[in-house]
Amino acid sequence: MITAPMAGTALIARLDNAGDVLLAGPTVRAVAAHVDRVVMLTGPHGSAAATLLPGVDEVIEWCAPWIDPSPAPVTAQHVAVLQDAVRAHAPRTALLLTSFHQSPLPLALVLRLAGVGWIGAISEDYPGSLLDLRHHVEGDLPEAQRGLDLAQAAGYRLPAGDDGRLAVRRPLPNVEHLTGEPGYVVMHPGASVPAREWPRQHCAQAVRALAAAGYRVLVTGSAHEQHLTAQVAGDTGVDLGGRTDLRALAGVLDGARVVIAGNTGPAHLAAAVGTPVVSLFAPVVPAARWAPYGVPTVLLGDQHAPCRDTRARHCPVPGHPCLSDVHPADVVDAVGALHNRSRYRGVEAVT
């Protein structure tokens, strides 16, 4: 049987970062339209994002030793924790969302032993009896479409009126005590790995140039990035480093006219609230798959640089030229191009 059960509880797994989980949103909504409950299985870096997704009823957080960049040793006790949590929810079906370089089969084995009766995934490896649906996707589909393609192969379709774009639960918190009136520009200088960061001195120069051009600029970042956000904000930007959780950050990005970010979770969060993005995109992974999805986007960065498709965490090319050669003036120009456009309503992306 290829088609998944259309009732009961479904488990959807996406075990890596917040941005990956946000890109699973259309898949979640397609499944939720056909089952009674959706439980989302995430890693520790993605659980907060899962709580933002429409259609998710409950979240299981578990660190997968074959996915996490700094995993603990594999133990029977750690695996048993996940199996006990899965048995408590008793899903009839599971969809395992992975990137092209990840295998769904370790998780499929764990879930099969936990009693999940139907499991579907995209898999290049022979799955034997671990998968009921072994799906193939051709080409460089955007990651959100890749997951939705799996859901559709399992028989799940988006409900009428759902455009398949990214989304978050609303209402979002009122953050005007942090931001002031909506209509500002957000600079998010950090990323999960250094290879994806625009040089901080460029970020700081861009904030000053944007302020000189008349924009009100907010600088966002996590608590451990406060030194970075303070340096980038300087005397002309508003430093929000460490002052927002993910839900509040969604509120901040929702009030922005434009968000400037690298290939990192907040870029996908901006897309999920419908805000245009200036994407400083290092080509260590393909932009066709991972650029902000479904919103007007100006893509900056040399997409043919020697680091292309290496998945490098640290830039292998001296000087980090794919991003360091992007000048602050380029970002100011890109913000201007997007600032004058209305919120996304079916307009083709700018690249």
C-alpha positions as CSV (number, residue, x, y, z in Angstrom):
1,M,0.0,0.0,0.0
2,I,1.4,3.4,-1.0
3,T,-1.4,5.7,0.1
4,A,-1.2,6.6,3.8
5,P,-4.1,6.2,6.3
6,M,-6.5,9.2,6.2
7,A,-7.4,9.3,9.9
8,G,-6.0,8.9,13.3
9,T,-2.7,10.5,14.4
10,A,0.1,11.2,11.9
11,L,3.7,11.9,12.8
12,I,5.8,14.2,10.7
13,A,9.6,14.3,11.3
14,R,12.0,17.0,10.5
15,L,15.1,16.6,12.8
16,D,17.3,19.5,12.0
17,N,17.1,23.3,12.3
18,A,14.3,25.9,12.7
19,G,14.4,26.9,9.1
20,D,14.1,23.3,8.0
21,V,11.0,22.9,10.2
22,L,9.4,26.1,8.9
23,L,9.9,24.9,5.3
24,A,7.9,21.8,6.3
25,G,4.8,23.9,7.0
26,P,3.0,23.2,3.7
27,T,3.5,19.5,4.2
28,V,2.1,19.7,7.8
29,R,-1.0,21.5,6.6
30,A,-1.6,19.0,3.8
31,V,-1.4,16.1,6.3
32,A,-3.5,17.9,8.9
33,A,-6.3,18.3,6.4
34,H,-6.8,14.5,6.3
35,V,-6.0,13.2,9.8
36,D,-7.3,13.8,13.4
37,R,-4.0,14.9,14.9
38,V,-0.5,15.8,13.8
39,V,2.5,15.2,16.1
40,M,5.8,16.8,14.9
41,L,9.1,15.2,15.7
42,T,12.0,17.7,15.7
43,G,15.5,18.1,17.0
44,P,16.4,20.5,19.8
45,H,17.1,23.3,17.3
46,G,13.7,23.0,15.6
47,S,11.1,22.5,18.3
48,A,10.3,26.2,18.8
49,A,9.6,26.5,15.1
50,A,7.3,23.5,15.2
51,T,5.1,25.2,17.7
52,L,4.6,28.1,15.2
53,L,3.2,25.8,12.5
54,P,-0.5,25.7,11.8
55,G,-1.7,22.1,11.9
56,V,0.8,20.9,14.6
57,D,-1.0,19.6,17.6
58,E,2.0,18.4,19.7
59,V,5.8,18.4,19.4
60,I,8.2,15.6,20.3
61,E,11.8,16.9,20.7
62,W,14.6,14.4,20.3
63,C,18.2,14.7,19.2
64,A,19.0,12.4,16.3
65,P,22.6,11.1,16.4
66,W,22.7,10.9,12.6
67,I,21.4,14.5,12.1
68,D,22.7,16.7,14.9
69,P,26.0,18.4,14.1
70,S,27.3,17.7,17.6
71,P,25.7,14.4,18.6
72,A,26.1,12.5,21.8
73,P,27.0,8.8,21.5
74,V,24.2,6.4,20.4
75,T,22.7,4.6,23.4
76,A,19.8,2.2,23.8
77,Q,18.4,4.4,26.5
78,H,18.3,7.5,24.2
79,V,16.6,5.5,21.5
80,A,14.1,4.1,24.0
81,V,13.1,7.7,25.0
82,L,11.9,8.3,21.5
83,Q,10.2,5.0,21.1
84,D,8.3,5.5,24.4
85,A,7.2,9.0,23.3
86,V,6.0,7.7,19.9
87,R,4.1,4.8,21.5
88,A,2.4,7.3,23.8
89,H,1.0,9.1,20.7
90,A,0.3,5.9,18.7
91,P,0.6,7.4,15.2
92,R,-0.8,5.3,12.4
93,T,1.4,6.9,9.9
94,A,4.7,8.8,9.7
95,L,6.2,11.0,7.0
96,L,10.0,11.5,7.3
97,L,11.3,14.8,5.8
98,T,15.0,14.9,5.0
99,S,17.4,16.9,3.0
100,F,18.9,15.3,-0.1
101,H,22.0,14.2,1.7
102,Q,20.2,12.7,4.7
103,S,18.9,9.2,5.0
104,P,15.5,8.6,6.5
105,L,16.2,4.9,7.2
106,P,17.6,5.1,10.7
107,L,14.5,6.9,11.9
108,A,12.3,4.6,9.9
109,L,13.8,1.6,11.8
110,V,13.3,3.2,15.2
111,L,9.7,4.1,14.3
112,R,8.9,0.7,12.9
113,L,10.1,-0.9,16.1
114,A,7.9,1.6,18.0
115,G,4.9,0.2,16.2
116,V,4.3,2.8,13.5
117,G,2.4,0.8,10.8
118,W,2.9,3.1,7.7
119,I,6.0,5.1,6.9
120,G,6.8,7.3,3.9
121,A,10.0,9.1,2.9
122,I,12.2,10.2,0.0
123,S,15.0,7.7,-0.1
124,E,17.8,7.0,-2.5
125,D,18.8,4.0,-0.5
126,Y,17.0,0.6,-0.7
127,P,14.6,0.6,2.3
128,G,13.6,-3.0,2.4
129,S,10.6,-3.3,4.7
130,L,11.3,0.0,6.5
131,L,9.3,2.2,4.2
132,D,5.8,1.7,2.8
133,L,6.3,4.6,0.4
134,R,9.8,5.1,-1.1
135,H,9.4,8.4,-3.0
136,H,11.8,9.9,-5.6
137,V,12.0,13.6,-6.4
138,E,13.7,14.8,-9.6
139,G,15.8,18.0,-9.8
140,D,16.4,20.9,-7.5
141,L,12.9,21.5,-6.1
142,P,12.6,24.2,-3.4
143,E,12.7,22.3,0.0
144,A,9.1,23.3,0.8
145,Q,7.9,21.8,-2.5
146,R,10.0,18.7,-2.0
147,G,8.2,17.9,1.3
148,L,4.8,18.7,-0.2
149,D,5.6,16.4,-3.1
150,L,6.1,13.5,-0.6
151,A,2.9,14.3,1.1
152,Q,1.0,14.3,-2.2
153,A,2.5,11.0,-3.1
154,A,1.1,9.7,0.2
155,G,-2.3,10.9,-0.7
156,Y,-2.4,14.1,1.3
157,R,-3.5,17.3,-0.5
158,L,-3.6,20.9,0.7
159,P,-7.1,22.1,1.5
160,A,-9.0,24.4,-0.9
161,G,-7.7,27.9,-0.6
162,D,-4.3,27.0,0.8
163,D,-1.7,28.5,-1.5
164,G,1.1,26.2,-0.2
165,R,3.3,29.1,1.0
166,L,5.0,29.2,4.4
167,A,2.9,30.3,7.3
168,V,2.9,30.7,11.1
169,R,0.1,30.6,13.7
170,R,-1.6,34.0,14.2
171,P,-2.1,36.2,16.0
172,L,1.6,37.0,16.7
173,P,2.6,39.0,19.8
174,N,2.5,42.8,19.7
175,V,6.2,43.8,19.7
176,E,5.8,47.5,19.2
177,H,7.4,48.1,22.6
178,L,10.6,46.7,21.0
179,T,10.2,48.0,17.5
180,G,8.1,51.1,17.4
181,E,5.7,51.5,14.5
182,P,5.9,48.9,11.7
183,G,7.7,49.8,8.5
184,Y,11.3,49.3,9.5
185,V,14.1,47.2,8.0
186,V,15.6,44.3,9.9
187,M,19.2,43.2,9.6
188,H,19.9,39.7,11.0
189,P,23.7,39.3,10.8
190,G,24.1,35.8,12.3
191,A,23.8,32.3,10.9
192,S,24.1,28.8,12.3
193,V,27.5,28.3,10.6
194,P,30.2,30.9,9.7
195,A,30.3,30.0,6.0
196,R,26.8,31.5,5.7
197,E,27.5,34.9,7.4
198,W,28.1,38.2,5.6
199,P,31.1,39.8,7.2
200,R,30.1,41.7,10.3
201,Q,31.9,44.9,9.2
202,H,29.8,44.8,6.0
203,C,26.7,44.4,8.1
204,A,27.6,47.4,10.3
205,Q,28.4,49.5,7.2
206,A,25.1,48.6,5.7
207,V,23.2,49.6,8.8
208,R,24.9,53.0,8.8
209,A,24.2,53.4,5.0
210,L,20.5,52.4,5.4
211,A,20.1,54.8,8.3
212,A,21.7,57.6,6.2
213,A,19.2,56.7,3.4
214,G,16.3,57.3,5.8
215,Y,15.5,53.8,6.9
216,R,14.9,52.8,10.5
217,V,17.0,49.7,11.1
218,L,16.6,47.0,13.7
219,V,19.3,44.4,14.3
220,T,18.1,40.9,15.6
221,G,20.0,38.0,17.0
222,S,19.9,35.3,19.7
223,A,21.2,35.8,23.3
224,H,24.6,34.3,22.4
225,E,24.9,36.8,19.5
226,Q,24.5,40.0,21.5
227,H,28.1,41.0,21.0
228,L,27.6,40.7,17.2
229,T,24.3,42.6,17.2
230,A,25.7,45.4,19.3
231,Q,28.6,45.8,17.0
232,V,26.4,45.7,13.9
233,A,23.7,48.1,15.3
234,G,26.3,50.6,16.4
235,D,24.9,54.1,17.1
236,T,22.4,54.1,14.2
237,G,20.5,50.8,14.5
238,V,18.3,49.4,17.2
239,D,19.9,46.4,18.9
240,L,17.4,43.7,19.7
241,G,20.0,41.0,20.2
242,G,18.8,38.5,22.9
243,R,15.4,40.3,23.4
244,T,13.1,37.9,21.4
245,D,12.2,34.3,21.4
246,L,11.3,32.8,18.1
247,R,7.6,33.8,18.3
248,A,8.4,37.3,19.2
249,L,11.0,37.4,16.4
250,A,8.2,36.4,14.0
251,G,6.3,39.5,15.3
252,V,9.3,41.7,14.7
253,L,9.8,40.4,11.2
254,D,6.1,40.7,10.5
255,G,6.3,44.4,11.0
256,A,9.3,44.9,8.7
257,R,9.1,46.1,5.2
258,V,12.3,44.2,4.3
259,V,14.5,41.6,6.1
260,I,18.3,41.3,5.4
261,A,19.6,37.9,6.3
262,G,21.9,35.0,5.2
263,N,20.7,31.5,4.6
264,T,19.4,31.0,8.2
265,G,16.2,30.3,10.1
266,P,15.1,34.0,10.3
267,A,15.1,34.3,6.5
268,H,12.6,31.5,6.4
269,L,10.7,33.0,9.3
270,A,10.5,36.2,7.3
271,A,9.1,34.3,4.4
272,A,6.6,32.6,6.7
273,V,5.2,36.0,7.8
274,G,5.2,37.3,4.2
275,T,8.1,39.8,4.4
276,P,10.4,40.3,1.4
277,V,14.0,39.3,1.9
278,V,17.4,40.5,0.8
279,S,19.2,37.1,0.9
280,L,22.9,37.1,1.3
281,F,23.2,33.5,0.2
282,A,26.5,31.6,0.3
283,P,26.3,28.8,-2.4
284,V,27.6,26.1,0.0
285,V,24.0,24.7,-0.6
286,P,21.9,25.3,-3.6
287,A,19.8,28.5,-3.6
288,A,17.3,26.7,-5.8
289,R,16.4,24.6,-2.8
290,W,17.1,26.9,0.1
291,A,16.4,30.5,-0.8
292,P,13.5,32.2,0.9
293,Y,10.3,30.6,-0.4
294,G,7.3,32.4,-1.8
295,V,8.2,36.1,-1.1
296,P,9.9,38.7,-3.2
297,T,13.7,38.0,-2.8
298,V,16.8,39.7,-4.0
299,L,19.5,37.1,-4.0
300,L,23.0,38.4,-3.4
301,G,26.3,36.5,-3.4
302,D,28.3,34.6,-6.1
303,Q,26.3,31.5,-6.7
304,H,29.2,30.0,-8.9
305,A,32.0,30.5,-6.3
306,P,34.4,27.6,-5.6
307,C,32.6,26.7,-2.4
308,R,29.4,25.8,-4.4
309,D,27.6,22.7,-3.1
310,T,30.3,21.8,-0.6
311,R,28.0,22.1,2.4
312,A,31.0,23.7,4.2
313,R,30.4,25.0,7.7
314,H,33.6,27.2,7.5
315,C,34.4,28.9,4.2
316,P,37.1,26.8,2.3
317,V,38.1,29.8,0.2
318,P,40.4,32.4,1.6
319,G,38.6,35.7,2.1
320,H,35.1,34.3,1.9
321,P,34.7,36.0,-1.5
322,C,31.2,34.7,-2.3
323,L,29.8,37.0,0.3
324,S,32.6,39.4,1.2
325,D,32.5,40.7,-2.4
326,V,28.9,41.9,-1.8
327,H,29.1,45.6,-0.8
328,P,26.9,47.4,1.6
329,A,25.7,49.6,-1.3
330,D,24.4,46.5,-3.0
331,V,22.3,45.8,0.0
332,V,21.0,49.3,0.2
333,D,20.0,49.1,-3.5
334,A,18.3,45.8,-2.9
335,V,16.3,47.1,0.1
336,G,15.2,50.0,-2.1
337,A,14.0,47.7,-4.8
338,L,11.9,45.7,-2.3
339,H,10.8,48.5,-0.1
340,N,8.6,50.0,-2.8
341,R,6.8,46.8,-3.5
342,S,3.7,45.8,-1.6
343,R,3.5,42.7,0.5
344,Y,3.7,39.5,-1.5
345,R,0.5,38.7,-3.3
346,G,1.5,36.4,-6.1
347,V,4.3,38.5,-7.6
348,E,7.3,36.6,-9.0
349,A,10.4,36.6,-6.9
350,V,13.3,39.0,-7.9
351,T,16.6,37.2,-8.2
